[in-house]
Amino acid sequence: MRAVTVVIFHRPPRADDPPLTGLLAAARQALAERHAALFRRAGAARIALAAGREASAVREANGELPPPLLGTTGGSFGEALAGLVRDQQIEACVVLSSGAVPRLRIGDARRLVAAAAGDERRALTNNRFSSDVCAVPRAAVLAELPPLPSDNALPRWLEEVAGYAVETLPGLERLALDLDTPLDLALLALAPDAPAALSRIARSWRLTVPRRDALRELAADPRRELLVFGRSSSRTLAWLERHVRCRVRFLAEERGLRAASPFAMRGLEARSVERPPRATLGRLLADRGPGALAAVVAELADGAILDTRVLLADRSGAAEDAWPGDEDRFASDLLRADEVADGWLHELTASAAGAGVPIVLGGHSLVGPGVPLLLRGIR
């Protein structure tokens, strides 16, 4: 059995972080500490902290989570992980980010460690199509990773290029929630199994999901209709059909936006995806302007749960560098239009915040695992 190293990619909080960015960094720090403790209990030989893609670095964590020390090469996730595997001579590993799988349990951690310690070319992940945590046995193969932009595409590369079999952990919906925005922390706080430290952070910042009560009232009314738009799935639609009383208009678009890297596909390493991201709601707003969001939603439904990252990708492309900055996106998710500096996103957010129907904005967690947390218990 090989010794298992758990690699946690994490950007520590910085003194000059703006408020919402600092809040998310603090939540991820608390989650990284929880992950480190869970994986130690699960039998991992070493916990290594890797400081993000901007300045990849690693240090073994044996007690409290330490600051990263040892440098690695490369700016992308793929290059950083390949450098770590080479430099640290990692034989078997579990890879995740500090914002990933906050509802991970000790049983999940034990399965991941056992999978990584095995001898077969058989990886284990929470989602084979868009991974957040992945166990990789015989990890020397990762030294050959191409410049994958994120960990989402890692299982696809392992399967299609490296020849691994990829299996999925049970509890897909529970493990689909990530902390990518402060709104996700507010969603997590609604879960009965939310980690206590993260619930305390949410309470201390008075984080809530905007318009939640109005959305729940809508979902309980069979005369009304809810629009769900973005990177949602058939599982979410099936949950809605079983648990809400309203009608549902469901537009699942641009799934795989972050996981569909050509580097993860056999024979496509040198090619780029030719078709830019496109979405029906995005095309409507391109014609009518972001300030028309409330009017467009009101024409389609009595309220909406919207993945704005799909709208941003429709407008500016899939690369997040072209989108409004983190602080703007985080403020938009909380419907704080006055805190959004980007003109287009400010108009969109102001329209949603002032709408006569409840509109909630967010990312993939909102329209996926966030839906049952928002609407559970509807009668």
N, C-alpha and C positions, 0 to 999 in steps of 0.2 A: 504494500500500500504506500502510495506516495504522500509526502507531507504536503498539506494544502495551505496555500497562501490566499487570503481574502484581500483583494485589492479594492479599496473604496476611493473613488474619484471625488474630490471635495475641494471647493474653494473656501478657505476660512473667511469669517467676517473681517472686514477692514474698517479702520477708524473713519475713513472718508466715505463709506457707503451711504447713499441716500436712504431715507427712512424705510421704505418698503423693501428695497434690496437688502438692507441690513437685517430686517425682520426675517426674510426668507433665509439668509445666510445663517442666522442664529438658529432657526428651526432645523436647518440641515445639519448644523453642528451637533445639536442634540440628537438627531436621528443617527448620525454617524457614530456617536458614542453608544447608542443603543444597539446598532448593528454590530459594532465591535464586541460588545458584551455577549450578544446572542451567538455569534459565530465562535467565540472562545468556548462557550458552554457546549456548542455543537461539535467541538473537537478540532477546530482549525489550528494548525501549528503556528501560524503567523498572521497577524493583521497588518496590512500595509496601507498607509494613507498616501494617495496620489493627488497632488494639488492641481487639478483641472487641466484644461488644454492650454491655457495661456502660459503657464510655467510648470510643466509637469515635474513633479518631485515626489519622493517617497521616503517614508521612514517606518520602521517596524514599530507597531504599537503593542506594548505588552501590558500596560496598565491603563491610565487615562489616555485619551486620544492626544498624541503629541503633535507639534508643528511638523510639517514636512521638511526634510533636509536634503536628500540625495537627488541630484538632477538626473533627468532623462532627456532623450532627444525627441524632436517632432512636435508639431503644433496641433495636428488632428488627434482625435481619440485613438484611431488605429495606430498612428505612429507612436503616440505616447505609450500605449499598452505594449506594442512590439518592443520598444526600448526598455521598458520595465522588465519584461520577460527575459530579454538578453542580459541586461545589466545585473539583475537580481537572481538570475539562474533559477527562475520559477519553474517547478516541475508540474504542479497542478494548481489550478486557481479557481476562485469564484470572483467574478467581476461585477461590480455595481457602482452606482453613484450614491452620494450621501442623501439625495432627494428621493431615492427609489424605494419602493415597496415598504412604506411605513407600517403596513399591517402584517409584515412578516412575523411568523411565529417560530418557536424553537423547533417544532417538527419540520417546518420548511427548511430551516437552516441546516438541520441534520441531514435531510435528503440531499441538499446541495453539496455539503461537504463530502458525503459518501459518494456522490456521483463524480466529483472532482478527483477523489482518491482512487477511482477505478482504473483498470488497465485498458478497457475498450475505448474505441473512438466514438463515444456516446456522450453528448452534451445534454445538460438539463437547464431549462429556462422557464420563466414565468409566462412568456409569450414568444413563440417561435417566429412570429411575423414582426414583432416590435418589442425587442427584449429590454428589460430593465435590470435583470439579474441573470447571470449565466454561469454555470459550472462547467469547466473545461478540463477534462483529464488529458494527460500527455500534452501539457501546455506549451511545449517547445514549438508546436505548430504556430502559435501566436506571434512568434518572432518574424513570421513572414506576412503579417497582416498588411494590407494596403491602407492608404489613408482614409479609412472609414470616418465619416464626419461625427458619428456618435455610436453608442453601444447598441442602439436599436437594431442595426443590421448585422450584429455579430453572429447570431444563430444562422442567418441565411448564408453568410460567408462560410461558416463552418460546414454547413450542409452541402451547398452548391459547389464550393471551390475546394475545401479541405477534405471532403468525403466523410464527414461525421454524420452519424444518426443524431437527430435532435428530438428530445422528449420534453413534455410540458408538465410542470408542477400542477397538482390539483389546486383549486381555489383561484381560478383565473381572474374572476371579477374582483375578489378581495385584493389580489396582488397587482391589479392594473392601476391603482391610484398612485400617483407620484406627487412630490412637492415641487412643482415647476413655477408656482406663483403663490402669493399669499392667500388667494382665494382657495387654493387646494388645501391649505391648512385649515381654513374655515370648514371645508367639506369634510376633512378628516375628523375634525372635532365632533361631527355628527355621528360618527361610527361608534358603536358600543364598545369596540375593542381598541379605540384610539389610545396610543401610548400616553401615559399621564403627563410626561414632560411636555409633549407637544400640545396637549389640551390646555395646559397651564399657559403656554406662550400665546395660544389663540385667545384665551380669556383675558390675559394681561393687555393685549392689544385691542380687545373688544372687537375681534374679527367675527363678522357674520356674513352670510350669503345674502346679498341684496335681494329684496322682493321675494324672499322665500315664502312668507306666509301667503302672499297673493298667488304665487305659483301653486301652492298646495291647495288653496281654495279652488283655483281653476281646475286642477287635476281631479278634484272630487266631484266635479259638475258634469254630468253626461251631456249637457246642452252646449258645452264649450269645446274648443279645440286648442291643442298645444303643438307648437312647431318645435322640433328638435333638428338642429342643423350642424353638420360638421363630421368629424372623424369618429362617428358612432358605429355601432355594430348591430348585427341581427340579434345578438344576445340582449342588448339594451332594448331593442324594439319588442322582443318577446317578453321582457320584464314589464315594460309599459302595458302591453296588452293584457297581462295578468293582474296588474296591481293598480292601475288608475281607471277612473270612470269616464274621463273625458275622451274625445276623439283625438287621434294623434296624426299629425302630418310630419313625416319622417324623411329627411334628406341626408343620406349618408354620403359624404363626398370627401375626396382626397385622403382616404385611409392609406397609410403607408407613406405619408408625406415626408417623414423623417427617416423611415426605415428603407426606402426604396433606393438605396445607393447603387449605382452601376458597378461599384467596386466589389459588391457582395454577390454579383451574378456571374456565373461562368461564361467566359467569352465576351464579356461586356466591359472589361477593366478599362479600356481606353475610350469607351463611348460615354456620352452624356445622354440623359433623358431629354428627348427632343421636345415633347409637348410640355409647355409650362403649366403650372397648377391653374386650374379653372374651376369655378363653382357657380351654380345658378344664381344664388343670392349675391355673390360677388359681381356677376355680370349685370344684375339689376342696379346695384349701387354704382357701378361704373357709369351707367347711363343717367341715373337720377341723383347721384351724389350721396355721401355718407350721412348727411343730415336727413335723408329720406328713410333711414332705417325704421323708425317707428311707424311711419305710414305704410311701408312695404309689409312689415310684420302684421299690422292691423288688417291689411287686405287678405292675408293668408290664414290668420289664426287669432286667438284671444290672448296669446302670450307666447314666449319663446325662450328656449335654452340654446345659446348660439356659441359655436367655436369660432372665435374671432381670428385665430391663427390661420384658418383656411381663407378668411377674407383678406388677411394681410398677404398671404401667399398668392392669392388671385391678383392682388394689386401690384405686388412688388417682387414676386418670385419666391421660391422655396428657401433661399438663403436668409437666415435670420439677421445677418449683418445689414441687410437692406430694409429691415423693418424698423419701426420706432423702437427706442431703447427700452430696456427692462423696466425702468421706473414708470415710463408711460404706459406700458402694457399692464403692469401690476395695478396702477391706479385705475385704468379703464375697467379691469375685471371687477373692481370694487365700486364701479359707477361714480368715481370721483373725477368728474370731467374737468373741474377747475385745476386739477393737478396734472393734467395731460398737456404737454407742450406741443406735440406733433399736431399740426392743423387738421389733417384728415381724421386721425384717431380721436381728436378732441370732438369734432363734429359728430362722429359716430357714437361716442360715449354720451355726449350731451343729449342726443336724440333718444338713446335707450333710457337714460336716467329720467328724462322728462316725458316718457311715453305714457299714454293713458292705459296701456296694457303692460303687464309685467314682462320685462325682458332681462335675462341674466346673461352676462358675457363671460367668457373664460377660454380655457384650452381643452385638450383632449380628455383630461380627467373629468371636467364638468359634464361633457356630453356622453361619457362612458360610465365608469364606476361611480361618478358623482350623482347620476340620476337616481339610483335607488336610495342613496343617502339623503338626497333632497326630498324625495317623495314617499319614502317608506311609511307605512301605517295609514295610507289614505283609506278612508271609508266611503 
